[in-house]
């Protein structure tokens, strides 16, 4: 965030008339940054900016009256920061590492005829279920349950586009192709627009 004095940039269309302004705009696009201030902050120019690497990091951007003797408008906005909470570690059975040979040997040693003799169907089922639970606990280890994605507000298509953008950026870093970077910029504009639409739709819920 700051006063960058690049007043010739049209942030809604990502175009510029000045050479230095165009160089700065290229830098912002090459770095995959998003500009959140779209209204004038001094006179008719957008001189103050709030840049972020993800659109959803900044919300509720408001341009307010200047403070004190300043000739720049105030910019009020919310930074969305999610702190890491102490969560209870969850475990689940790791079936890929189960000791199934030992499990079969354990079950083979049970005298099922005597165990289930003179038992009702319900009693037989309860005994069988109890033995199965026992061997699973004994021979199938636990593993930590992985975290689920927190990007609930993003559609599968948006997540796919983000991954595609990252892949194209890696391609550009290896090849240095101007065609690739031009394609990335075009793709980035569409992606930012789509993320903004989804963010607004999520906030209305």
C-alpha positions in Angstrom: 0.0 0.0 0.0 1.2 3.5 -0.7 1.3 6.6 -2.9 2.8 5.5 -6.2 2.1 8.6 -8.3 1.1 6.6 -11.4 -1.9 8.6 -12.4 -2.1 7.6 -16.0 -3.0 3.9 -15.3 -6.6 2.9 -16.0 -6.9 0.0 -13.5 -10.3 -1.2 -14.7 -9.0 -1.9 -18.2 -5.3 -2.4 -17.2 -4.1 0.2 -19.8 -1.7 3.2 -19.5 -0.6 6.1 -21.6 2.7 7.0 -19.9 5.9 5.0 -20.3 6.8 4.8 -16.6 3.2 4.1 -15.7 3.1 1.3 -18.3 6.3 -0.2 -16.9 4.8 -0.2 -13.4 1.6 -1.7 -14.7 3.7 -4.5 -16.4 5.5 -5.1 -13.1 2.2 -5.5 -11.3 0.9 -7.9 -13.9 4.1 -9.9 -14.1 4.0 -10.3 -10.3 0.4 -11.4 -10.5 -0.8 -8.7 -8.1 -4.3 -7.2 -7.8 -5.0 -3.5 -7.4 -8.0 -2.9 -5.1 -8.4 0.9 -5.4 -10.4 1.8 -8.5 -11.6 5.2 -7.5 -9.7 8.5 -7.5 -7.7 9.3 -4.4 -6.3 12.7 -5.3 -8.3 14.9 -7.7 -9.3 12.7 -10.6 -6.3 10.3 -10.3 -5.8 7.0 -8.6 -2.4 7.6 -7.0 -2.8 5.5 -3.9 -2.9 1.7 -4.2 -3.6 -1.4 -2.2 -1.9 -4.4 -3.9 -2.3 -8.0 -2.9 -1.3 -11.4 -4.4 -4.9 -12.7 -4.0 -8.2 -10.8 -4.6 -9.8 -12.4 -1.5 -7.2 -11.0 0.9 -8.7 -7.5 0.8 -12.3 -6.6 1.1 -14.7 -3.6 1.7 -12.4 -0.9 0.1 -13.9 2.6 0.7 -12.5 6.0 -0.4 -13.1 8.5 2.4 -12.5 12.2 3.0 -8.9 13.4 3.5 -7.5 13.4 7.0 -6.2 16.7 8.4 -4.1 18.7 5.9 -3.5 15.8 3.5 -4.6 16.2 -0.1 -5.1 12.5 -0.5 -8.3 10.7 0.3 -8.3 8.1 3.1 -8.5 4.4 2.0 -10.4 2.2 4.4 -10.3 -1.6 3.8 -10.3 -4.9 5.5 -7.5 -7.4 5.4 -8.7 -10.9 5.7 -6.2 -12.9 7.8 -7.0 -16.3 9.1 -5.0 -17.3 12.2 -4.0 -20.9 12.7 -6.2 -22.3 15.4 -5.2 -25.2 17.6 -7.3 -28.0 16.1 -7.8 -31.5 17.4 -5.7 -33.9 15.3 -8.0 -36.4 13.6 -7.0 -39.9 12.6 -8.4 -42.5 10.2 -7.5 -46.0 9.3 -4.6 -46.4 6.9 -6.0 -49.4 4.9 -3.0 -49.4 2.6 -0.7 -50.5 5.4 -3.0 -53.1 7.0 -1.3 -56.4 8.1 -3.9 -58.5 6.3 -1.9 -61.8 6.5 -1.7 -61.5 10.3 -5.4 -60.6 10.3 -6.3 -63.8 8.4 -4.2 -65.9 10.7 -5.8 -64.4 13.8 -9.3 -65.1 12.4 -8.4 -68.6 11.4 -7.6 -69.5 15.0 -11.1 -68.7 16.2 -13.3 -71.8 16.7 -16.4 -70.3 14.9 -18.5 -73.4 15.4 -18.3 -73.3 19.1 -18.3 -69.5 19.3 -21.6 -69.3 17.3 -23.2 -72.5 18.6 -26.8 -72.1 19.8 -26.7 -68.3 19.2 -29.5 -66.3 17.5 -28.9 -64.5 14.3 -28.5 -61.2 16.1 -26.1 -62.7 18.6 -24.0 -64.2 15.8 -23.9 -60.8 14.0 -22.8 -59.0 17.2 -20.0 -61.5 17.8 -18.8 -61.3 14.2 -18.9 -57.5 14.2 -17.0 -57.4 17.5 -14.3 -59.7 16.2 -14.0 -57.7 13.0 -13.6 -54.4 14.9 -11.0 -56.1 17.1 -8.8 -57.3 14.2 -9.1 -53.9 12.4 -8.0 -52.1 15.5 -5.2 -54.6 16.0 -3.8 -54.9 12.5 -4.7 -51.7 10.6 -2.7 -48.6 11.7 -3.9 -45.1 12.1 -2.8 -42.0 10.1 -3.4 -38.3 10.5 -6.3 -37.0 8.5 -5.3 -34.4 6.0 -6.6 -30.8 6.0 -9.3 -30.0 3.6 -9.2 -27.0 1.2 -10.3 -23.8 2.8 -11.2 -22.2 -0.5 -14.9 -23.0 -0.2 -15.8 -19.8 -2.0 -14.0 -20.9 -5.1 -15.5 -23.1 -7.8 -13.6 -26.0 -9.2 -13.2 -24.1 -12.5 -11.6 -21.1 -10.6 -9.2 -23.4 -8.7 -8.3 -25.0 -12.1 -7.6 -21.6 -13.6 -5.4 -20.6 -10.7 -3.4 -23.8 -11.1 -3.2 -23.3 -14.8 -1.9 -19.7 -14.2 0.8 -21.0 -11.9 1.8 -23.7 -14.4 2.1 -21.1 -17.2 4.2 -18.8 -15.0 6.6 -21.7 -14.4 6.8 -22.2 -18.2 7.6 -18.6 -18.7 10.4 -18.6 -16.1 12.0 -21.6 -18.0 11.5 -20.3 -21.6 11.3 -16.5 -21.3 8.7 -16.6 -24.1 7.0 -13.2 -24.7 4.0 -15.1 -26.2 3.7 -17.0 -23.0 3.7 -13.9 -20.8 1.2 -12.2 -23.1 -1.1 -15.2 -22.7 -0.6 -15.2 -18.9 -1.6 -11.5 -18.7 -4.7 -12.1 -20.8 -5.6 -15.2 -18.7 -4.9 -13.2 -15.4 -7.4 -10.5 -16.3 -10.2 -13.1 -16.9 -9.2 -14.9 -13.7 -9.3 -11.8 -11.5 -12.8 -10.9 -13.0 -14.1 -14.4 -12.2 -12.7 -14.4 -8.7 -14.3 -10.9 -8.0 -17.7 -12.1 -9.2 -17.5 -15.2 -7.0 -16.3 -13.2 -4.0 -19.3 -10.8 -4.4 -21.7 -13.7 -4.7 -20.2 -15.3 -1.6 -20.6 -12.1 0.4 -24.3 -11.8 -0.5 -25.1 -15.2 1.0 
